Amino acid sequence: MNSSTVNQISEFFVKPKYVVEESKHEPYHLAPTDLIMLSFHHIQVGLMFTKPSHLNDQEFSILSFLEGLKDSLSLTLVHFYPLAGQLVTEVDEEKHECRVYVDCNKGPGARLIHAALDMTVSDILSPKDVPLVVQSFFNLNEEAVNYDGHTKPLLSVQVTELLDGVFIACSINHCITDGTSYWHFWNKWSEIHKANNQNNQIYESSRLPIHNRWFPNGCDPPIALPFTHRDEFIRKFEPSQLRDRIFHFSSESLARLKAIANKESNTENISSFQALCALVWRSIIRANRVPHDQVIYSDILANTRHRLDPPLPEFYFGNSVKEITTRTTTSDLLENNLGWVASLLHHSIASLNDKFLRDSINEWLQSPFCLHHAELYDYNKVTIEQSPRFDMYGNEFGLGKAVAIRSGYANKAMGVIYACPGREGGGAVDLEICLPPDSMNALELDEEFMAFVSLPE
């Protein structure tokens, strides 16, 4: 294998191409569902492409490609203008509180980094475990959390040129976007980039982000947090040693899993993804050798835009996500069948309604806090993030369909799973699973789990 050091060659800062009138209306307030993420990591996902020999009828040049990306990014930021700003905190010492918001005109803008790595696409994708060097494809690593958006970019893009590939990675501040908004940004950027490259075709604006912030009834911005110093609510998180591996599930395998779960639960309501979540929960708890009398948890992160009444717009830009928590004991999880577990998850998902969401937010408003990684992840919990419904492979940037999706350093912890669409489409799913080495070794020997794992097409 070649040198595994990613070398940064250059960096640029990108502002919206045109003055955005909306951005002048200060401040850009953060909603409760945004503020709760201040101590969390960024969202970091990227796409691996095979390097083409030619692009736009010319021999491929990474510098020309970067210029095109920079131009299309500046146009995209016209619509996603908060990503070009920075966080600001106003402190009231007398009341012992602070207010955090986005100044859309502060700072140098979004960062675009050009980097290079003397390795091949195969060097990255062939190993069983995701190589650690993949974390270097992303900016805003190490100990960065969302609160650092006061001095660090809210959006940082890194384009890493490999010997035969190109990896495009986005790190976005999680106070500004959730997974739905994150992939909406990717999709619009790719769309604008494509329009830019087709004979200077004028980009038709559609499906644009909605920036009107959502606050529950009786809650007016700005929201005061009961803190005056970052040490009161910001904590760093260093994960323990983990193995990080991608497991592929074909549409045929998932159809078989769904049929088993519905038959065993005597219903037709279990979806293939719910059946997959049930399989993973059972398998990881078994691999972690959790005591049978232990209370265990499954957290599935879900988009809540359509679950509110009235619903939020589909393209509401911000955080509108809630974890769906299901509890049971190890003995009940493992002694009952897959259908019983899937049915348990199904009922939890069905209970995520408008009342539950509003009650949760109102409870937070009574005593605001920030989520901390160390309190969320443990050997007795499985957390599923991202979604196979997100259009990840539709972002081509003129390079053709990506060959793989990989995530960065952020949010890697025991039992954290990233769910992504399989490259072949058709309902296939890839799960990126992080576990301690002993637990991952046990998962790889788990007969029930591995019976549904497929070879990628």
C-alpha positions as CSV (number, residue, x, y, z in Angstrom):
1,M,0.0,0.0,0.0
2,N,1.1,3.5,-0.7
3,S,1.8,6.4,1.6
4,S,-1.3,7.0,3.8
5,T,-0.8,10.7,4.5
6,V,-3.3,13.1,3.1
7,N,-1.5,16.3,2.0
8,Q,-3.4,19.6,2.0
9,I,-2.5,21.5,-1.1
10,S,-4.6,24.7,-0.9
11,E,-7.8,26.1,0.5
12,F,-10.3,28.7,-0.6
13,F,-13.2,30.4,1.1
14,V,-16.4,30.8,-0.7
15,K,-19.2,33.3,-0.2
16,P,-22.6,33.4,-1.9
17,K,-22.2,34.6,-5.5
18,Y,-24.8,37.3,-5.0
19,V,-25.9,39.4,-2.1
20,V,-28.8,37.6,-0.3
21,E,-31.3,40.1,1.0
22,E,-32.6,37.6,3.6
23,S,-29.1,37.3,5.1
24,K,-29.2,41.0,6.1
25,H,-32.0,40.4,8.5
26,E,-30.1,39.6,11.7
27,P,-30.0,37.4,13.5
28,Y,-30.6,34.0,12.0
29,H,-32.1,32.4,15.1
30,L,-31.6,28.8,16.1
31,A,-34.6,26.7,17.2
32,P,-34.6,24.4,20.2
33,T,-33.9,21.4,18.0
34,D,-30.8,23.2,16.7
35,L,-29.5,24.5,20.0
36,I,-29.5,21.1,21.6
37,M,-26.8,20.1,19.1
38,L,-24.2,22.7,20.2
39,S,-22.0,20.1,21.9
40,F,-22.4,17.5,19.1
41,H,-20.1,16.6,16.2
42,H,-20.6,17.8,12.7
43,I,-22.3,15.8,10.0
44,Q,-19.6,14.2,7.8
45,V,-20.3,12.1,4.8
46,G,-18.5,11.9,1.5
47,L,-18.6,10.3,-2.0
48,M,-15.8,8.3,-3.7
49,F,-15.6,8.7,-7.5
50,T,-13.4,7.0,-10.1
51,K,-11.3,9.7,-11.7
52,P,-12.4,10.2,-15.3
53,S,-9.9,10.5,-18.2
54,H,-12.0,13.4,-19.6
55,L,-14.5,15.9,-18.2
56,N,-16.5,18.3,-20.4
57,D,-14.8,17.0,-23.5
58,Q,-11.4,18.0,-22.1
59,E,-8.7,16.0,-20.4
60,F,-9.5,15.8,-16.7
61,S,-7.8,18.4,-14.6
62,I,-8.3,18.5,-10.8
63,L,-7.6,22.3,-10.8
64,S,-10.3,22.9,-13.5
65,F,-12.7,20.6,-11.6
66,L,-12.1,22.6,-8.4
67,E,-12.7,25.9,-10.1
68,G,-16.1,24.5,-11.3
69,L,-16.9,23.3,-7.8
70,K,-16.0,26.6,-6.3
71,D,-18.3,28.5,-8.8
72,S,-21.2,26.1,-8.3
73,L,-20.7,26.2,-4.5
74,S,-20.9,30.0,-4.5
75,L,-24.2,29.8,-6.5
76,T,-25.5,27.1,-4.1
77,L,-24.7,29.2,-1.1
78,V,-27.1,31.9,-2.4
79,H,-29.9,29.5,-1.4
80,F,-28.1,28.0,1.6
81,Y,-26.6,31.3,2.8
82,P,-26.5,30.4,6.6
83,L,-23.7,28.0,5.8
84,A,-21.4,30.8,4.8
85,G,-21.7,32.6,8.2
86,Q,-20.6,31.9,11.7
87,L,-22.1,31.4,15.2
88,V,-22.3,34.3,17.6
89,T,-23.0,34.2,21.3
90,E,-24.3,37.1,23.4
91,V,-23.9,36.6,27.2
92,D,-25.9,38.2,29.9
93,E,-23.9,37.7,33.1
94,E,-26.5,39.2,35.4
95,K,-29.2,36.7,34.3
96,H,-26.6,33.9,33.8
97,E,-27.7,33.1,30.3
98,C,-26.6,33.3,26.7
99,R,-28.1,33.5,23.3
100,V,-26.5,31.7,20.3
101,Y,-27.4,32.5,16.7
102,V,-25.9,32.6,13.2
103,D,-24.5,35.8,11.8
104,C,-24.9,35.0,8.1
105,N,-22.4,37.7,7.0
106,K,-19.6,37.0,9.6
107,G,-16.4,35.2,8.7
108,P,-14.7,34.3,5.5
109,G,-17.4,31.9,4.2
110,A,-17.5,28.2,3.5
111,R,-14.1,26.5,3.2
112,L,-13.1,24.5,0.1
113,I,-9.9,22.4,0.5
114,H,-7.8,20.7,-2.2
115,A,-5.9,17.7,-0.9
116,A,-4.1,14.7,-2.4
117,L,-3.4,11.1,-1.3
118,D,-0.9,8.7,-2.9
119,M,-3.3,5.8,-2.8
120,T,-5.9,4.1,-5.1
121,V,-9.6,3.7,-4.8
122,S,-9.0,0.0,-4.2
123,D,-6.6,0.8,-1.3
124,I,-9.6,2.6,0.4
125,L,-12.4,0.2,-0.5
126,S,-10.9,-3.2,-0.5
127,P,-10.0,-3.7,3.2
128,K,-12.6,-5.3,5.4
129,D,-12.5,-2.4,7.8
130,V,-12.7,1.2,6.8
131,P,-9.1,2.5,6.8
132,L,-8.4,5.3,9.4
133,V,-7.0,7.5,6.5
134,V,-10.6,8.0,5.4
135,Q,-11.1,10.3,8.5
136,S,-8.4,12.6,6.9
137,F,-10.7,13.1,3.9
138,F,-12.8,15.4,6.1
139,N,-12.0,18.7,7.6
140,L,-13.2,19.8,11.1
141,N,-12.0,16.5,12.8
142,E,-10.2,16.0,16.1
143,E,-12.1,17.6,18.9
144,A,-14.3,20.0,16.9
145,V,-17.9,20.3,18.0
146,N,-20.7,22.5,16.6
147,Y,-20.1,25.2,19.1
148,D,-16.7,25.8,17.5
149,G,-18.7,27.4,14.6
150,H,-17.8,30.7,16.3
151,T,-14.4,30.5,14.8
152,K,-14.6,27.6,12.3
153,P,-16.6,27.4,9.1
154,L,-20.1,26.1,9.3
155,L,-19.5,24.3,6.0
156,S,-16.1,22.8,5.0
157,V,-15.7,20.8,1.8
158,Q,-12.5,18.8,1.1
159,V,-11.7,17.4,-2.3
160,T,-9.1,14.7,-2.1
161,E,-7.4,13.5,-5.3
162,L,-6.3,9.9,-5.2
163,L,-4.2,8.2,-7.9
164,D,-7.3,7.0,-9.7
165,G,-10.1,8.7,-7.8
166,V,-11.6,11.8,-6.3
167,F,-13.3,11.9,-2.9
168,I,-15.7,14.8,-2.1
169,A,-16.4,15.3,1.6
170,C,-18.7,17.7,3.4
171,S,-18.5,18.7,7.0
172,I,-21.5,20.7,8.0
173,N,-22.3,22.2,11.4
174,H,-25.1,20.0,12.9
175,C,-26.7,23.1,14.6
176,I,-27.6,24.3,11.1
177,T,-28.7,21.1,9.4
178,D,-30.0,17.6,10.1
179,G,-29.5,14.7,7.7
180,T,-32.5,15.7,5.6
181,S,-31.2,19.3,5.1
182,Y,-27.6,18.0,4.7
183,W,-28.5,15.9,1.7
184,H,-30.8,18.6,0.3
185,F,-27.7,20.8,0.2
186,W,-25.7,18.1,-1.6
187,N,-28.5,17.5,-4.1
188,K,-28.9,21.2,-5.0
189,W,-25.2,21.7,-5.2
190,S,-24.8,18.7,-7.6
191,E,-27.8,20.0,-9.6
192,I,-26.4,23.5,-9.9
193,H,-23.0,22.2,-10.8
194,K,-24.5,20.1,-13.6
195,A,-26.5,23.1,-15.0
196,N,-23.3,25.2,-14.8
197,N,-21.4,22.7,-17.0
198,Q,-24.1,22.4,-19.7
199,N,-23.3,25.3,-22.0
200,N,-23.9,27.9,-19.3
201,Q,-27.5,26.7,-18.9
202,I,-29.5,29.0,-16.6
203,Y,-30.3,27.1,-13.4
204,E,-34.0,26.8,-12.7
205,S,-34.7,27.4,-9.0
206,S,-37.0,24.7,-7.6
207,R,-37.2,22.7,-4.4
208,L,-35.3,25.4,-2.5
209,P,-34.7,25.4,1.3
210,I,-37.2,27.1,3.6
211,H,-35.3,29.2,6.1
212,N,-38.3,30.3,8.3
213,R,-37.3,28.9,11.7
214,W,-39.9,26.8,13.5
215,F,-40.6,27.5,17.1
216,P,-43.5,25.9,19.1
217,N,-46.5,28.0,20.2
218,G,-45.6,30.4,23.0
219,C,-41.9,30.2,22.3
220,D,-40.4,33.3,20.8
221,P,-36.7,33.7,19.6
222,P,-34.1,34.2,20.7
223,I,-34.0,31.3,23.2
224,A,-31.9,32.0,26.3
225,L,-29.7,29.1,27.4
226,P,-28.9,29.0,31.2
227,F,-25.1,29.2,30.7
228,T,-22.5,32.0,30.5
229,H,-19.4,29.9,29.7
230,R,-18.8,27.1,27.2
231,D,-17.5,24.8,29.9
232,E,-21.0,24.7,31.4
233,F,-22.5,23.0,28.4
234,I,-19.8,22.0,25.9
235,R,-17.9,18.7,26.3
236,K,-15.4,17.0,24.1
237,F,-15.7,13.3,23.2
238,E,-12.9,10.9,22.5
239,P,-14.2,7.5,21.3
240,S,-12.5,4.3,22.5
241,Q,-10.7,2.0,20.0
242,L,-13.3,0.9,17.4
243,R,-13.5,-1.2,14.3
244,D,-15.5,0.4,11.5
245,R,-17.0,-1.8,8.8
246,I,-19.5,-1.6,6.0
247,F,-22.1,-4.4,5.8
248,H,-24.2,-4.7,2.6
249,F,-27.8,-5.9,2.4
250,S,-29.3,-6.6,-1.0
251,S,-32.9,-5.9,-1.8
252,E,-33.5,-9.6,-2.1
253,S,-32.0,-10.2,1.3
254,L,-34.1,-7.5,2.9
255,A,-37.2,-8.8,1.3
256,R,-36.5,-12.2,2.9
257,L,-35.9,-10.5,6.2
258,K,-39.1,-8.6,6.0
259,A,-41.1,-11.7,5.2
260,I,-39.7,-13.5,8.2
261,A,-40.4,-10.6,10.5
262,N,-44.0,-10.2,9.3
263,K,-44.7,-13.9,9.5
264,E,-43.3,-14.2,13.0
265,S,-45.2,-11.1,14.2
266,N,-48.4,-12.2,12.4
267,T,-48.8,-8.9,10.6
268,E,-48.0,-7.2,7.3
269,N,-47.0,-3.9,8.9
270,I,-43.3,-4.4,9.4
271,S,-41.1,-2.6,6.8
272,S,-37.9,-4.0,5.5
273,F,-35.9,-1.3,7.3
274,Q,-37.7,-2.0,10.6
275,A,-36.9,-5.7,10.2
276,L,-33.2,-4.8,9.5
277,C,-33.1,-2.6,12.6
278,A,-34.5,-5.5,14.7
279,L,-31.8,-7.8,13.3
280,V,-29.0,-5.4,14.0
281,W,-30.3,-4.6,17.5
282,R,-30.4,-8.3,18.4
283,S,-27.0,-9.1,16.8
284,I,-25.1,-6.2,18.4
285,I,-26.5,-6.7,21.9
286,R,-25.5,-10.4,21.5
287,A,-22.0,-9.4,20.2
288,N,-21.6,-7.0,23.2
289,R,-22.4,-9.9,25.6
290,V,-24.8,-7.7,27.5
291,P,-26.1,-9.4,30.8
292,H,-29.6,-10.8,30.4
293,D,-31.1,-8.7,33.1
294,Q,-29.8,-5.4,31.6
295,V,-32.1,-2.8,30.2
296,I,-31.2,-2.1,26.6
297,Y,-32.1,0.6,24.1
298,S,-32.5,1.1,20.4
299,D,-32.4,4.7,19.0
300,I,-33.5,5.3,15.5
301,L,-33.2,8.9,14.3
302,A,-36.3,10.0,12.3
303,N,-37.3,13.0,10.3
304,T,-40.1,14.8,12.1
305,R,-41.2,17.4,9.5
306,H,-44.2,15.4,8.4
307,R,-45.0,14.3,11.9
308,L,-45.8,17.7,13.2
309,D,-49.4,19.1,12.9
310,P,-49.4,21.2,10.8
311,P,-46.4,19.6,9.1
312,L,-43.2,21.5,8.3
313,P,-42.3,22.1,4.7
314,E,-40.5,19.1,3.1
315,F,-37.5,21.4,2.5
316,Y,-37.5,23.1,5.9
317,F,-33.8,23.9,6.5
318,G,-32.6,23.1,10.0
319,N,-32.9,20.3,12.5
320,S,-36.3,18.5,12.6
321,V,-35.2,15.1,13.8
322,K,-35.9,13.1,16.9
323,E,-34.6,9.8,18.2
324,I,-37.1,7.0,18.5
325,T,-36.1,5.1,21.7
326,T,-37.3,1.5,22.3
327,R,-36.5,-0.2,25.6
328,T,-36.5,-3.8,26.7
329,T,-34.2,-6.3,28.4
330,T,-31.5,-8.4,26.9
331,S,-33.4,-11.6,27.8
332,D,-36.6,-10.4,26.1
333,L,-34.7,-9.2,23.1
334,L,-32.8,-12.5,22.6
335,E,-35.4,-15.0,23.8
336,N,-38.2,-13.7,21.6
337,N,-38.0,-14.0,17.8
338,L,-37.1,-11.4,15.2
339,G,-40.7,-10.6,14.5
340,W,-41.4,-9.7,18.2
341,V,-38.4,-7.3,18.2
342,A,-39.5,-5.7,14.8
343,S,-43.0,-5.3,16.1
344,L,-41.6,-3.5,19.2
345,L,-39.7,-1.1,17.0
346,H,-42.8,-0.6,14.7
347,H,-44.9,0.5,17.7
348,S,-42.3,2.9,18.9
349,I,-42.0,4.5,15.5
350,A,-45.8,4.8,15.2
351,S,-45.9,6.7,18.6
352,L,-43.7,9.5,17.3
353,N,-46.5,12.0,16.7
354,D,-47.1,15.8,17.1
355,K,-48.0,15.6,20.8
356,F,-44.9,13.6,21.7
357,L,-42.7,16.0,19.8
358,R,-44.2,19.2,21.2
359,D,-44.1,17.7,24.8
360,S,-40.5,16.8,24.3
361,I,-39.6,20.4,23.1
362,N,-41.6,22.0,25.9
363,E,-39.8,19.9,28.4
364,W,-36.5,21.0,27.0
365,L,-37.6,24.7,27.1
366,Q,-38.2,24.3,30.8
367,S,-34.7,23.1,31.4
368,P,-32.4,23.5,28.3
369,F,-29.5,21.2,27.8
370,C,-27.1,20.0,25.1
371,L,-26.7,16.5,23.9
372,H,-23.3,14.9,24.8
373,H,-21.8,11.9,23.0
374,A,-20.6,10.3,26.2
375,E,-24.1,10.1,27.6
376,L,-25.7,8.7,24.4
377,Y,-23.5,5.7,23.5
378,D,-22.9,2.6,25.6
379,Y,-22.5,-1.1,25.2
380,N,-26.3,-1.6,25.9
381,K,-27.5,0.7,23.1
382,V,-27.7,0.7,19.3
383,T,-28.1,4.0,17.5
384,I,-29.1,4.2,13.8
385,E,-28.4,7.5,12.0
386,Q,-28.7,8.8,8.4
387,S,-31.3,7.0,6.2
388,P,-31.3,4.8,3.1
389,R,-34.0,7.1,1.8
390,F,-31.5,10.0,1.3
391,D,-30.5,10.5,-2.3
392,M,-26.7,10.1,-1.8
393,Y,-25.7,8.5,-5.1
394,G,-27.6,11.1,-7.2
395,N,-24.8,13.6,-6.6
396,E,-22.5,13.1,-9.5
397,F,-20.7,16.5,-10.2
398,G,-20.0,15.3,-13.8
399,L,-17.9,12.4,-12.6
400,G,-20.5,9.7,-13.0
401,K,-22.1,7.7,-10.2
402,A,-20.0,7.5,-7.0
403,V,-18.5,4.1,-6.3
404,A,-18.9,4.3,-2.5
405,I,-20.1,6.4,0.4
406,R,-17.9,6.9,3.5
407,S,-18.2,8.9,6.7
408,G,-15.7,10.9,8.7
409,Y,-14.5,11.1,12.3
410,A,-17.6,12.7,13.6
411,N,-20.1,10.8,15.7
412,K,-18.1,7.5,15.6
413,A,-18.9,5.7,18.8
414,M,-19.8,2.2,20.1
415,G,-22.9,0.9,18.5
416,V,-23.4,3.8,16.1
417,I,-24.7,2.8,12.7
418,Y,-24.9,4.8,9.5
419,A,-27.7,3.6,7.2
420,C,-27.1,4.4,3.5
421,P,-28.6,3.3,0.3
422,G,-26.8,0.5,-1.5
423,R,-25.1,1.6,-4.7
424,E,-27.2,-0.7,-6.9
425,G,-30.4,1.0,-5.7
426,G,-33.7,-1.0,-5.6
427,G,-33.9,-0.8,-1.8
428,A,-30.5,-2.2,-1.0
429,V,-28.9,-0.8,2.2
430,D,-25.4,-0.4,3.4
431,L,-24.8,-0.2,7.2
432,E,-21.6,1.3,8.5
433,I,-21.2,-0.2,12.0
434,C,-18.7,0.9,14.7
435,L,-17.9,-1.6,17.5
436,P,-15.0,-2.4,19.8
437,P,-12.8,-5.1,18.2
438,D,-14.1,-8.0,20.4
439,S,-17.7,-7.1,19.6
440,M,-17.0,-6.7,15.9
441,N,-15.3,-10.1,15.8
442,A,-18.4,-11.6,17.5
443,L,-20.8,-9.9,15.1
444,E,-18.8,-11.3,12.1
445,L,-19.4,-14.8,13.6
446,D,-23.1,-14.2,14.4
447,E,-25.0,-16.7,12.2
448,E,-28.3,-14.9,12.3
449,F,-26.8,-11.6,11.2
450,M,-24.4,-12.9,8.6
451,A,-27.1,-15.0,7.0
452,F,-28.6,-11.7,5.6
453,V,-25.3,-9.9,4.7
454,S,-24.7,-9.8,1.0
455,L,-21.7,-9.2,-1.2
456,P,-21.9,-5.7,-2.8
457,E,-22.8,-5.7,-6.5
